[in-house]
Every structure is written in C-alpha cells, then in structure tokens.
Amino acid sequence: MERRLRICAHCDSEFPVASTGRPPTYCSAACRKKAWEDARLQKLVKEATVVAVAKVLAAEQRKSRAENRQNETRQAAENRQNETPPPAPVVVPAPVVRPAIPPADPSTPRAGRRSIFPSFRWPQQQGELFGADGE
C-alpha cells in the first residue's frame, strides 16, 4: 500500500499522511506552534510599522500647519476676521424652583403629625387626622 506524503507549511519537509481524516498542514505540533509564533510576530511588526508611519505623518502635518500660520500674510488674517462669526450661545432659562414642603417638627411625636397623604391611612385614622371643618 502506498502512503501519501505532504509538505509541511513551516519547515518544508515531507511527512506521511493518514488515509482517513483531515490531512494535517504541519508535520508536528512544534512546527504548528512555530508557524503561529511567526505569523503573530509578523502581525505585530506590521501594526508597529503602521503606528510609526502614522506618528511621522502627524508630526509632519503639525509642522506644516505651524509653518503655514507663520507664513500667512496680513491680508489673510484680515480675511479671517471678516468671516461669519460663530452663532451666539443659546440662553436656557433657569428651571422654576418650587418651594419644598416644610419638614415636620421633630418635637411632635410621629403619631400626632398630620399626614399630607390622608388616603394612605386606614379609614378609622382619617377622621382623626382632620377636624370637622376639613383642616
């Protein structure tokens, strides 16, 4: 019986492949790990390169903006003053302050105070809270 051979994606060596199942890409777990580490390193180097290039470009842009500001003529500064002014700030009226309910007198026992919510009391207590005239 003839055995099939494959080439490792990392070390380029030939290795036998089983007749069933998914054929492996690497000849061993060590090659698989090294390939993963190499790919990760390449990704990090690429990201670091992108960041370095972005920093250099940002520094060049800052430098060119500063040079442009220094090289402006007096007329350009006057033109900037003649531009449309920014919109006026919107004045928001202050909220209406409503007076708070005065706190209950702490010297009066709790049971003797009148409730501002009489409907929350038991029916037999409602008559005691208010006099005959409703106060």
N, CA, C and O atoms as CSV, one atom per row, in Angstrom:
chain,resi,resn,atom,element,x,y,z
A,1,MET,N,N,0.843,-1.167,0.000
A,1,MET,CA,C,0.000,0.000,0.000
A,1,MET,C,C,0.897,1.241,0.000
A,1,MET,O,O,1.881,1.335,0.734
A,2,GLU,N,N,0.519,2.161,-0.834
A,2,GLU,CA,C,1.312,3.375,-0.981
A,2,GLU,C,C,0.814,4.442,-0.009
A,2,GLU,O,O,-0.390,4.683,0.089
A,3,ARG,N,N,1.732,5.076,0.703
A,3,ARG,CA,C,1.353,6.123,1.664
A,3,ARG,C,C,1.498,7.479,0.985
A,3,ARG,O,O,2.440,7.736,0.235
A,4,ARG,N,N,0.528,8.330,1.281
A,4,ARG,CA,C,0.585,9.681,0.720
A,4,ARG,C,C,1.529,10.536,1.559
A,4,ARG,O,O,1.662,10.342,2.768
A,5,LEU,N,N,2.175,11.478,0.896
A,5,LEU,CA,C,3.102,12.380,1.575
A,5,LEU,C,C,2.663,13.828,1.345
A,5,LEU,O,O,2.143,14.178,0.286
A,6,ARG,N,N,2.884,14.650,2.354
A,6,ARG,CA,C,2.595,16.089,2.242
A,6,ARG,C,C,3.844,16.853,2.633
A,6,ARG,O,O,4.774,16.291,3.213
A,7,ILE,N,N,3.858,18.133,2.314
A,7,ILE,CA,C,4.977,19.002,2.667
A,7,ILE,C,C,4.510,19.944,3.770
A,7,ILE,O,O,3.449,20.559,3.662
A,8,CYS,N,N,5.305,20.055,4.829
A,8,CYS,CA,C,4.976,20.899,5.979
A,8,CYS,C,C,4.955,22.371,5.540
A,8,CYS,O,O,5.832,22.815,4.799
A,9,ALA,N,N,3.956,23.116,6.001
A,9,ALA,CA,C,3.822,24.525,5.632
A,9,ALA,C,C,4.869,25.396,6.306
A,9,ALA,O,O,5.088,26.530,5.880
A,10,HIS,N,N,5.518,24.894,7.344
A,10,HIS,CA,C,6.519,25.697,8.043
A,10,HIS,C,C,7.953,25.312,7.672
A,10,HIS,O,O,8.740,26.175,7.284
A,11,CYS,N,N,8.298,24.032,7.788
A,11,CYS,CA,C,9.698,23.621,7.586
A,11,CYS,C,C,9.957,22.996,6.210
A,11,CYS,O,O,11.105,22.663,5.914
A,12,ASP,N,N,8.949,22.825,5.369
A,12,ASP,CA,C,9.074,22.283,4.008
A,12,ASP,C,C,9.622,20.856,3.967
A,12,ASP,O,O,10.222,20.460,2.967
A,13,SER,N,N,9.429,20.089,5.019
A,13,SER,CA,C,9.852,18.685,4.992
A,13,SER,C,C,8.644,17.805,4.660
A,13,SER,O,O,7.500,18.173,4.929
A,14,GLU,N,N,8.918,16.637,4.072
A,14,GLU,CA,C,7.827,15.716,3.732
A,14,GLU,C,C,7.467,14.876,4.943
A,14,GLU,O,O,8.329,14.502,5.739
A,15,PHE,N,N,6.153,14.581,5.070
A,15,PHE,CA,C,5.702,13.717,6.160
A,15,PHE,C,C,4.517,12.899,5.663
A,15,PHE,O,O,3.762,13.357,4.805
A,16,PRO,N,N,4.351,11.689,6.196
A,16,PRO,CA,C,3.261,10.813,5.732
A,16,PRO,C,C,1.916,11.305,6.294
A,16,PRO,O,O,1.838,11.886,7.377
A,17,VAL,N,N,0.857,11.041,5.501
A,17,VAL,CA,C,-0.497,11.454,5.883
A,17,VAL,C,C,-1.355,10.205,6.019
A,17,VAL,O,O,-1.263,9.293,5.196
A,18,ALA,N,N,-2.193,10.159,7.057
A,18,ALA,CA,C,-3.102,9.026,7.248
A,18,ALA,C,C,-4.130,9.007,6.115
A,18,ALA,O,O,-4.409,10.037,5.500
A,19,SER,N,N,-4.689,7.826,5.850
A,19,SER,CA,C,-5.636,7.688,4.736
A,19,SER,C,C,-7.014,8.232,5.084
A,19,SER,O,O,-7.821,8.458,4.182
A,20,THR,N,N,-7.313,8.451,6.367
A,20,THR,CA,C,-8.626,8.966,6.753
A,20,THR,C,C,-8.448,10.272,7.521
A,20,THR,O,O,-7.377,10.556,8.059
A,21,GLY,N,N,-9.511,11.050,7.559
A,21,GLY,CA,C,-9.490,12.292,8.316
A,21,GLY,C,C,-8.934,13.459,7.523
A,21,GLY,O,O,-8.521,13.313,6.373
A,22,ARG,N,N,-8.932,14.589,8.145
A,22,ARG,CA,C,-8.442,15.800,7.508
A,22,ARG,C,C,-6.913,15.764,7.459
A,22,ARG,O,O,-6.269,15.497,8.473
A,23,PRO,N,N,-6.338,16.027,6.306
A,23,PRO,CA,C,-4.878,15.980,6.211
A,23,PRO,C,C,-4.254,17.146,6.978
A,23,PRO,O,O,-4.733,18.274,6.865
A,24,PRO,N,N,-3.199,16.902,7.754
A,24,PRO,CA,C,-2.572,17.970,8.537
A,24,PRO,C,C,-1.788,18.932,7.651
A,24,PRO,O,O,-1.346,18.575,6.559
A,25,THR,N,N,-1.625,20.145,8.137
A,25,THR,CA,C,-0.863,21.160,7.411
A,25,THR,C,C,0.596,21.145,7.835
A,25,THR,O,O,1.486,21.442,7.037
A,26,TYR,N,N,0.837,20.799,9.094
A,26,TYR,CA,C,2.190,20.823,9.642
A,26,TYR,C,C,2.615,19.390,10.000
A,26,TYR,O,O,1.780,18.518,10.240
A,27,CYS,N,N,3.935,19.177,10.028
A,27,CYS,CA,C,4.444,17.834,10.303
A,27,CYS,C,C,4.392,17.501,11.791
A,27,CYS,O,O,4.366,16.325,12.153
A,28,SER,N,N,4.376,18.517,12.665
A,28,SER,CA,C,4.350,18.248,14.105
A,28,SER,C,C,3.733,19.439,14.837
A,28,SER,O,O,3.510,20.503,14.259
A,29,ALA,N,N,3.468,19.228,16.118
A,29,ALA,CA,C,2.919,20.305,16.946
A,29,ALA,C,C,3.940,21.428,17.103
A,29,ALA,O,O,3.562,22.596,17.203
A,30,ALA,N,N,5.231,21.090,17.126
A,30,ALA,CA,C,6.273,22.111,17.246
A,30,ALA,C,C,6.281,23.033,16.027
A,30,ALA,O,O,6.435,24.246,16.167
A,31,CYS,N,N,6.114,22.455,14.822
A,31,CYS,CA,C,6.069,23.283,13.611
A,31,CYS,C,C,4.829,24.157,13.611
A,31,CYS,O,O,4.888,25.320,13.210
A,32,ARG,N,N,3.706,23.610,14.058
A,32,ARG,CA,C,2.458,24.383,14.119
A,32,ARG,C,C,2.641,25.579,15.056
A,32,ARG,O,O,2.228,26.688,14.720
A,33,LYS,N,N,3.254,25.371,16.225
A,33,LYS,CA,C,3.476,26.442,17.188
A,33,LYS,C,C,4.435,27.497,16.628
A,33,LYS,O,O,4.198,28.695,16.777
A,34,LYS,N,N,5.522,27.048,15.982
A,34,LYS,CA,C,6.467,27.996,15.412
A,34,LYS,C,C,5.822,28.823,14.296
A,34,LYS,O,O,6.089,30.018,14.173
A,35,ALA,N,N,4.978,28.189,13.492
A,35,ALA,CA,C,4.289,28.913,12.423
A,35,ALA,C,C,3.353,29.963,13.020
A,35,ALA,O,O,3.259,31.079,12.509
A,36,TRP,N,N,2.660,29.602,14.106
A,36,TRP,CA,C,1.752,30.546,14.756
A,36,TRP,C,C,2.537,31.720,15.336
A,36,TRP,O,O,2.111,32.869,15.214
A,37,GLU,N,N,3.687,31.439,15.970
A,37,GLU,CA,C,4.510,32.498,16.549
A,37,GLU,C,C,5.051,33.425,15.466
A,37,GLU,O,O,5.088,34.641,15.650
A,38,ASP,N,N,5.474,32.851,14.333
A,38,ASP,CA,C,5.971,33.674,13.225
A,38,ASP,C,C,4.874,34.581,12.679
A,38,ASP,O,O,5.107,35.761,12.414
A,39,ALA,N,N,3.674,34.022,12.512
A,39,ALA,CA,C,2.555,34.816,11.996
A,39,ALA,C,C,2.206,35.943,12.967
A,39,ALA,O,O,1.929,37.067,12.547
A,40,ARG,N,N,2.219,35.639,14.256
A,40,ARG,CA,C,1.908,36.644,15.269
A,40,ARG,C,C,2.964,37.750,15.262
A,40,ARG,O,O,2.630,38.930,15.367
A,41,LEU,N,N,4.232,37.371,15.140
A,41,LEU,CA,C,5.311,38.352,15.094
A,41,LEU,C,C,5.167,39.260,13.873
A,41,LEU,O,O,5.348,40.473,13.973
A,42,GLN,N,N,4.844,38.678,12.732
A,42,GLN,CA,C,4.658,39.473,11.516
A,42,GLN,C,C,3.506,40.459,11.687
A,42,GLN,O,O,3.585,41.604,11.240
A,43,LYS,N,N,2.432,40.003,12.340
A,43,LYS,CA,C,1.278,40.877,12.569
A,43,LYS,C,C,1.666,42.044,13.470
A,43,LYS,O,O,1.292,43.185,13.194
A,44,LEU,N,N,2.421,41.772,14.558
A,44,LEU,CA,C,2.842,42.828,15.475
A,44,LEU,C,C,3.780,43.823,14.797
A,44,LEU,O,O,3.686,45.028,15.030
A,45,VAL,N,N,4.687,43.316,13.956
A,45,VAL,CA,C,5.611,44.195,13.232
A,45,VAL,C,C,4.831,45.092,12.279
A,45,VAL,O,O,5.125,46.281,12.156
A,46,LYS,N,N,3.841,44.521,11.609
A,46,LYS,CA,C,3.029,45.310,10.676
A,46,LYS,C,C,2.271,46.404,11.424
A,46,LYS,O,O,2.224,47.546,10.967
A,47,GLU,N,N,1.668,46.061,12.585
A,47,GLU,CA,C,0.932,47.056,13.363
A,47,GLU,C,C,1.872,48.148,13.869
A,47,GLU,O,O,1.520,49.328,13.850
A,48,ALA,N,N,3.069,47.759,14.322
A,48,ALA,CA,C,4.029,48.747,14.815
A,48,ALA,C,C,4.475,49.671,13.687
A,48,ALA,O,O,4.673,50.867,13.905
A,49,THR,N,N,4.632,49.132,12.498
A,49,THR,CA,C,5.009,49.944,11.349
A,49,THR,C,C,3.932,50.960,11.027
A,49,THR,O,O,4.228,52.123,10.752
A,50,VAL,N,N,2.685,50.523,11.060
A,50,VAL,CA,C,1.566,51.426,10.772
A,50,VAL,C,C,1.517,52.553,11.802
A,50,VAL,O,O,1.300,53.712,11.448
A,51,VAL,N,N,1.718,52.217,13.062
A,51,VAL,CA,C,1.696,53.233,14.117
A,51,VAL,C,C,2.843,54.213,13.931
A,51,VAL,O,O,2.656,55.421,14.079
A,52,ALA,N,N,4.028,53.706,13.608
A,52,ALA,CA,C,5.191,54.585,13.415
A,52,ALA,C,C,4.975,55.531,12.243
A,52,ALA,O,O,5.303,56.714,12.329
A,53,VAL,N,N,4.427,55.017,11.151
A,53,VAL,CA,C,4.162,55.863,9.983
A,53,VAL,C,C,3.119,56.919,10.327
A,53,VAL,O,O,3.248,58.073,9.917
A,54,ALA,N,N,2.088,56.537,11.076
A,54,ALA,CA,C,1.055,57.495,11.459
A,54,ALA,C,C,1.633,58.607,12.340
A,54,ALA,O,O,1.257,59.770,12.195
A,55,LYS,N,N,2.542,58.254,13.246
A,55,LYS,CA,C,3.168,59.273,14.093
A,55,LYS,C,C,4.007,60.235,13.272
A,55,LYS,O,O,3.981,61.444,13.503
A,56,VAL,N,N,4.750,59.703,12.316
A,56,VAL,CA,C,5.582,60.560,11.466
A,56,VAL,C,C,4.699,61.498,10.646
A,56,VAL,O,O,5.002,62.686,10.531
A,57,LEU,N,N,3.623,60.983,10.080
A,57,LEU,CA,C,2.721,61.825,9.290
A,57,LEU,C,C,2.078,62.905,10.145
A,57,LEU,O,O,1.953,64.050,9.711
A,58,ALA,N,N,1.668,62.550,11.359
A,58,ALA,CA,C,1.055,63.539,12.247
A,58,ALA,C,C,2.052,64.641,12.603
A,58,ALA,O,O,1.686,65.815,12.655
A,59,ALA,N,N,3.310,64.268,12.848
A,59,ALA,CA,C,4.329,65.270,13.168
A,59,ALA,C,C,4.570,66.194,11.974
A,59,ALA,O,O,4.725,67.402,12.152
A,60,GLU,N,N,4.604,65.642,10.764
A,60,GLU,CA,C,4.787,66.456,9.568
A,60,GLU,C,C,3.613,67.405,9.367
A,60,GLU,O,O,3.811,68.561,8.992
A,61,GLN,N,N,2.394,66.931,9.612
A,61,GLN,CA,C,1.223,67.787,9.471
A,61,GLN,C,C,1.252,68.927,10.483
A,61,GLN,O,O,0.935,70.067,10.145
A,62,ARG,N,N,1.634,68.620,11.733
A,62,ARG,CA,C,1.725,69.685,12.737
A,62,ARG,C,C,2.758,70.733,12.326
A,62,ARG,O,O,2.532,71.936,12.456
A,63,LYS,N,N,3.896,70.249,11.828
A,63,LYS,CA,C,4.961,71.163,11.426
A,63,LYS,C,C,4.502,72.040,10.258
A,63,LYS,O,O,4.750,73.246,10.262
A,64,SER,N,N,3.839,71.455,9.267
A,64,SER,CA,C,3.401,72.240,8.107
A,64,SER,C,C,2.315,73.234,8.499
A,64,SER,O,O,2.272,74.338,7.957
A,65,ARG,N,N,1.428,72.861,9.439
A,65,ARG,CA,C,0.417,73.819,9.903
A,65,ARG,C,C,1.064,75.003,10.598
A,65,ARG,O,O,0.661,76.149,10.394
A,66,ALA,N,N,2.076,74.724,11.427
A,66,ALA,CA,C,2.773,75.813,12.118
A,66,ALA,C,C,3.470,76.729,11.114
A,66,ALA,O,O,3.432,77.950,11.266
A,67,GLU,N,N,4.107,76.156,10.090
A,67,GLU,CA,C,4.762,76.965,9.060
A,67,GLU,C,C,3.743,77.785,8.284
A,67,GLU,O,O,4.002,78.944,7.958
A,68,ASN,N,N,2.586,77.198,7.984
A,68,ASN,CA,C,1.555,77.930,7.251
A,68,ASN,C,C,1.049,79.119,8.060
A,68,ASN,O,O,0.791,80.188,7.506
A,69,ARG,N,N,0.906,78.930,9.376
A,69,ARG,CA,C,0.441,80.036,10.220
A,69,ARG,C,C,1.474,81.163,10.246
A,69,ARG,O,O,1.109,82.338,10.242
A,70,GLN,N,N,2.756,80.811,10.273
A,70,GLN,CA,C,3.802,81.831,10.303
A,70,GLN,C,C,3.900,82.576,8.980
A,70,GLN,O,O,4.255,83.755,8.951
A,71,ASN,N,N,3.585,81.891,7.886
A,71,ASN,CA,C,3.747,82.492,6.559
A,71,ASN,C,C,2.501,83.230,6.078
A,71,ASN,O,O,2.482,83.742,4.959
A,72,GLU,N,N,1.483,83.290,6.893
A,72,GLU,CA,C,0.271,83.985,6.449
A,72,GLU,C,C,0.560,85.478,6.294
A,72,GLU,O,O,1.364,86.061,7.021
A,73,THR,N,N,-0.113,86.057,5.337
A,73,THR,CA,C,0.051,87.495,5.150
A,73,THR,C,C,-0.953,88.240,6.021
A,73,THR,O,O,-1.873,87.640,6.577
A,74,ARG,N,N,-0.770,89.537,6.132
A,74,ARG,CA,C,-1.690,90.359,6.920
A,74,ARG,C,C,-3.101,90.312,6.327
A,74,ARG,O,O,-4.091,90.333,7.057
A,75,GLN,N,N,-3.177,90.250,5.028
A,75,GLN,CA,C,-4.485,90.225,4.378
A,75,GLN,C,C,-5.232,88.935,4.714
A,75,GLN,O,O,-6.453,88.959,4.873
A,76,ALA,N,N,-4.532,87.823,4.823
A,76,ALA,CA,C,-5.189,86.562,5.174
A,76,ALA,C,C,-5.751,86.642,6.585
A,76,ALA,O,O,-6.832,86.120,6.856
A,77,ALA,N,N,-5.020,87.297,7.487
A,77,ALA,CA,C,-5.526,87.468,8.847
A,77,ALA,C,C,-6.769,88.350,8.848
A,77,ALA,O,O,-7.708,88.096,9.602
A,78,GLU,N,N,-6.786,89.385,8.010
A,78,GLU,CA,C,-7.970,90.256,7.915
A,78,GLU,C,C,-9.148,89.486,7.330
A,78,GLU,O,O,-10.286,89.659,7.768
A,79,ASN,N,N,-8.878,88.639,6.343
A,79,ASN,CA,C,-9.962,87.854,5.757
A,79,ASN,C,C,-10.590,86.939,6.803
A,79,ASN,O,O,-11.803,86.726,6.811
A,80,ARG,N,N,-9.760,86.408,7.675
A,80,ARG,CA,C,-10.289,85.534,8.722
A,80,ARG,C,C,-11.194,86.305,9.675
A,80,ARG,O,O,-12.174,85.760,10.182
A,81,GLN,N,N,-10.862,87.595,9.922
A,81,GLN,CA,C,-11.683,88.415,10.800
A,81,GLN,C,C,-13.010,88.765,10.152
A,81,GLN,O,O,-13.996,88.998,10.851
A,82,ASN,N,N,-13.051,88.806,8.810
A,82,ASN,CA,C,-14.285,89.161,8.099
A,82,ASN,C,C,-15.221,87.974,7.911
A,82,ASN,O,O,-16.320,88.127,7.378
A,83,GLU,N,N,-14.795,86.804,8.341
A,83,GLU,CA,C,-15.662,85.634,8.180
A,83,GLU,C,C,-16.876,85.734,9.083
A,83,GLU,O,O,-16.910,86.530,10.021
A,84,THR,N,N,-17.852,84.930,8.790
A,84,THR,CA,C,-19.082,84.926,9.583
A,84,THR,C,C,-18.754,84.536,11.021
A,84,THR,O,O,-18.073,83.538,11.258
A,85,PRO,N,N,-19.242,85.326,11.981
A,85,PRO,CA,C,-18.944,84.993,13.379
A,85,PRO,C,C,-19.687,83.735,13.799
A,85,PRO,O,O,-20.690,83.366,13.188
A,86,PRO,N,N,-19.200,83.084,14.833
A,86,PRO,CA,C,-19.897,81.884,15.305
A,86,PRO,C,C,-21.270,82.255,15.869
A,86,PRO,O,O,-21.461,83.385,16.319
A,87,PRO,N,N,-22.212,81.338,15.853
A,87,PRO,CA,C,-23.551,81.654,16.358
A,87,PRO,C,C,-23.499,81.996,17.846
A,87,PRO,O,O,-22.660,81.498,18.597
A,88,ALA,N,N,-24.429,82.864,18.240
A,88,ALA,CA,C,-24.499,83.272,19.641
A,88,ALA,C,C,-24.911,82.091,20.504
A,88,ALA,O,O,-25.670,81.229,20.060
A,89,PRO,N,N,-24.419,82.046,21.726
A,89,PRO,CA,C,-24.803,80.927,22.595
A,89,PRO,C,C,-26.290,80.979,22.935
A,89,PRO,O,O,-26.870,82.053,23.095
A,90,VAL,N,N,-26.876,79.829,23.039
A,90,VAL,CA,C,-28.292,79.720,23.352
A,90,VAL,C,C,-28.469,79.874,24.857
A,90,VAL,O,O,-27.825,79.187,25.650
A,91,VAL,N,N,-29.356,80.793,25.233
A,91,VAL,CA,C,-29.613,81.031,26.649
A,91,VAL,C,C,-30.762,80.142,27.079
A,91,VAL,O,O,-31.866,80.232,26.542
A,92,VAL,N,N,-30.504,79.303,28.030
A,92,VAL,CA,C,-31.526,78.397,28.539
A,92,VAL,C,C,-32.061,78.991,29.833
A,92,VAL,O,O,-31.285,79.270,30.747
A,93,PRO,N,N,-33.396,79.193,29.931
A,93,PRO,CA,C,-33.929,79.767,31.159
A,93,PRO,C,C,-33.701,78.835,32.340
A,93,PRO,O,O,-33.689,77.612,32.201
A,94,ALA,N,N,-33.521,79.440,33.494
A,94,ALA,CA,C,-33.307,78.650,34.704
A,94,ALA,C,C,-34.595,77.913,35.061
A,94,ALA,O,O,-35.686,78.439,34.838
A,95,PRO,N,N,-34.488,76.721,35.604
A,95,PRO,CA,C,-35.692,75.986,35.973
A,95,PRO,C,C,-36.424,76.672,37.119
A,95,PRO,O,O,-35.813,77.312,37.975
A,96,VAL,N,N,-37.736,76.525,37.117
A,96,VAL,CA,C,-38.565,77.118,38.152
A,96,VAL,C,C,-38.359,76.331,39.436
A,96,VAL,O,O,-38.494,75.108,39.465
A,97,VAL,N,N,-38.032,77.055,40.491
A,97,VAL,CA,C,-37.812,76.407,41.776
A,97,VAL,C,C,-39.105,76.477,42.567
A,97,VAL,O,O,-39.598,77.560,42.883
A,98,ARG,N,N,-39.634,75.340,42.876
A,98,ARG,CA,C,-40.874,75.291,43.649
A,98,ARG,C,C,-40.520,75.121,45.119
A,98,ARG,O,O,-39.578,74.404,45.459
A,99,PRO,N,N,-41.271,75.777,45.984
A,99,PRO,CA,C,-40.948,75.638,47.411
A,99,PRO,C,C,-41.197,74.218,47.880
A,99,PRO,O,O,-42.172,73.572,47.495
A,100,ALA,N,N,-40.305,73.760,48.707
A,100,ALA,CA,C,-40.429,72.403,49.232
A,100,ALA,C,C,-41.402,72.393,50.400
A,100,ALA,O,O,-41.628,73.420,51.040
A,101,ILE,N,N,-41.977,71.228,50.673
A,101,ILE,CA,C,-42.862,71.075,51.820
A,101,ILE,C,C,-41.983,71.180,53.062
A,101,ILE,O,O,-40.972,70.486,53.169
A,102,PRO,N,N,-42.364,72.046,54.000
A,102,PRO,CA,C,-41.506,72.187,55.182
A,102,PRO,C,C,-41.437,70.878,55.946
A,102,PRO,O,O,-42.424,70.148,56.029
A,103,PRO,N,N,-40.277,70.583,56.500
A,103,PRO,CA,C,-40.154,69.322,57.237
A,103,PRO,C,C,-41.002,69.350,58.505
A,103,PRO,O,O,-41.288,70.408,59.066
A,104,ALA,N,N,-41.387,68.171,58.929
A,104,ALA,CA,C,-42.204,68.071,60.127
A,104,ALA,C,C,-41.386,68.470,61.345
A,104,ALA,O,O,-40.169,68.291,61.384
A,105,ASP,N,N,-42.088,69.021,62.350
A,105,ASP,CA,C,-41.435,69.438,63.586
A,105,ASP,C,C,-40.986,68.186,64.325
A,105,ASP,O,O,-41.825,67.355,64.672
A,106,PRO,N,N,-39.680,68.023,64.578
A,106,PRO,CA,C,-39.218,66.797,65.222
A,106,PRO,C,C,-39.664,66.661,66.674
A,106,PRO,O,O,-39.635,65.563,67.230
A,107,SER,N,N,-40.080,67.778,67.299
A,107,SER,CA,C,-40.508,67.676,68.692
A,107,SER,C,C,-41.892,67.047,68.817
A,107,SER,O,O,-42.246,66.542,69.882
A,108,THR,N,N,-42.688,67.072,67.726
A,108,THR,CA,C,-44.012,66.460,67.742
A,108,THR,C,C,-43.857,64.970,67.523
A,108,THR,O,O,-43.120,64.569,66.622
A,109,PRO,N,N,-44.527,64.119,68.317
A,109,PRO,CA,C,-44.431,62.674,68.079
A,109,PRO,C,C,-44.972,62.308,66.713
A,109,PRO,O,O,-45.891,62.955,66.211
A,110,ARG,N,N,-44.417,61.291,66.120
A,110,ARG,CA,C,-44.786,60.873,64.767
A,110,ARG,C,C,-46.262,60.547,64.656
A,110,ARG,O,O,-46.889,60.893,63.655
A,111,ALA,N,N,-46.825,59.903,65.635
A,111,ALA,CA,C,-48.231,59.517,65.566
A,111,ALA,C,C,-49.147,60.730,65.603
A,111,ALA,O,O,-50.270,60.656,65.104
A,112,GLY,N,N,-48.704,61.853,66.181
A,112,GLY,CA,C,-49.553,63.028,66.301
A,112,GLY,C,C,-49.482,63.956,65.118
A,112,GLY,O,O,-50.272,64.899,65.060
A,113,ARG,N,N,-48.579,63.752,64.158
A,113,ARG,CA,C,-48.447,64.629,62.999
A,113,ARG,C,C,-49.554,64.354,62.004
A,113,ARG,O,O,-50.052,63.233,61.899
A,114,ARG,N,N,-49.932,65.393,61.273
A,114,ARG,CA,C,-50.931,65.228,60.222
A,114,ARG,C,C,-50.237,64.740,58.956
A,114,ARG,O,O,-49.140,65.197,58.633
A,115,SER,N,N,-50.852,63.840,58.260
A,115,SER,CA,C,-50.280,63.310,57.026
A,115,SER,C,C,-50.661,64.193,55.856
A,115,SER,O,O,-51.783,64.697,55.808
A,116,ILE,N,N,-49.756,64.393,54.912
A,116,ILE,CA,C,-50.108,65.122,53.700
A,116,ILE,C,C,-50.746,64.185,52.678
A,116,ILE,O,O,-51.215,64.629,51.630
A,117,PHE,N,N,-50.763,62.898,52.983
A,117,PHE,CA,C,-51.398,61.901,52.128
A,117,PHE,C,C,-52.423,61.134,52.960
A,117,PHE,O,O,-52.160,59.998,53.352
A,118,PRO,N,N,-53.584,61.727,53.237
A,118,PRO,CA,C,-54.550,61.055,54.111
A,118,PRO,C,C,-55.120,59.779,53.520
A,118,PRO,O,O,-55.581,58.914,54.265
A,119,SER,N,N,-55.102,59.635,52.187
A,119,SER,CA,C,-55.696,58.440,51.591
A,119,SER,C,C,-54.860,57.196,51.891
A,119,SER,O,O,-55.344,56.076,51.729
A,120,PHE,N,N,-53.604,57.382,52.330
A,120,PHE,CA,C,-52.771,56.240,52.634
A,120,PHE,C,C,-52.964,55.716,54.044
A,120,PHE,O,O,-52.376,54.699,54.410
A,121,ARG,N,N,-53.774,56.387,54.836
A,121,ARG,CA,C,-54.052,55.955,56.205
A,121,ARG,C,C,-55.239,55.012,56.221
A,121,ARG,O,O,-56.009,54.935,55.264
A,122,TRP,N,N,-55.368,54.303,57.318
A,122,TRP,CA,C,-56.536,53.432,57.474
A,122,TRP,C,C,-57.788,54.287,57.622
A,122,TRP,O,O,-57.701,55.402,58.137
A,123,PRO,N,N,-58.936,53.807,57.192
A,123,PRO,CA,C,-60.157,54.623,57.235
A,123,PRO,C,C,-60.478,55.134,58.644
A,123,PRO,O,O,-60.959,56.259,58.780
A,124,GLN,N,N,-60.233,54.357,59.678
A,124,GLN,CA,C,-60.565,54.833,61.016
A,124,GLN,C,C,-59.617,55.937,61.463
A,124,GLN,O,O,-59.980,56.709,62.351
A,125,GLN,N,N,-58.421,56.050,60.892
A,125,GLN,CA,C,-57.480,57.095,61.271
A,125,GLN,C,C,-57.723,58.385,60.507
A,125,GLN,O,O,-57.303,59.448,60.964
A,126,GLN,N,N,-58.390,58.329,59.353
A,126,GLN,CA,C,-58.603,59.523,58.549
A,126,GLN,C,C,-59.446,60.543,59.292
A,126,GLN,O,O,-59.192,61.743,59.184
A,127,GLY,N,N,-60.420,60.107,60.027
A,127,GLY,CA,C,-61.245,61.033,60.773
A,127,GLY,C,C,-60.460,61.722,61.873
A,127,GLY,O,O,-60.773,62.861,62.220
A,128,GLU,N,N,-59.480,61.091,62.416
A,128,GLU,CA,C,-58.692,61.669,63.492
A,128,GLU,C,C,-57.708,62.705,62.974
A,128,GLU,O,O,-57.340,63.627,63.702
A,129,LEU,N,N,-57.272,62.565,61.711
A,129,LEU,CA,C,-56.252,63.456,61.177
A,129,LEU,C,C,-56.795,64.847,60.928
A,129,LEU,O,O,-56.073,65.827,61.117
A,130,PHE,N,N,-58.045,64.965,60.511
A,130,PHE,CA,C,-58.627,66.242,60.149
A,130,PHE,C,C,-59.843,66.502,61.002
A,130,PHE,O,O,-60.570,65.576,61.360
A,131,GLY,N,N,-60.065,67.757,61.327
A,131,GLY,CA,C,-61.219,68.135,62.128
A,131,GLY,C,C,-62.484,68.142,61.293
A,131,GLY,O,O,-62.463,67.734,60.132
A,132,ALA,N,N,-63.585,68.599,61.869
A,132,ALA,CA,C,-64.870,68.613,61.177
A,132,ALA,C,C,-64.867,69.613,60.037
A,132,ALA,O,O,-65.570,69.410,59.047
A,133,ASP,N,N,-64.091,70.695,60.149
A,133,ASP,CA,C,-64.059,71.686,59.081
A,133,ASP,C,C,-63.078,71.299,57.934
A,133,ASP,O,O,-62.959,72.025,56.947
A,134,GLY,N,N,-62.402,70.180,58.079
A,134,GLY,CA,C,-61.535,69.680,56.993
A,134,GLY,C,C,-60.091,70.100,57.134
A,134,GLY,O,O,-59.273,69.817,56.259
A,135,GLU,N,N,-59.766,70.773,58.223
A,135,GLU,CA,C,-58.368,71.180,58.411
A,135,GLU,C,C,-57.706,70.370,59.472
A,135,GLU,O,O,-56.527,70.578,59.761
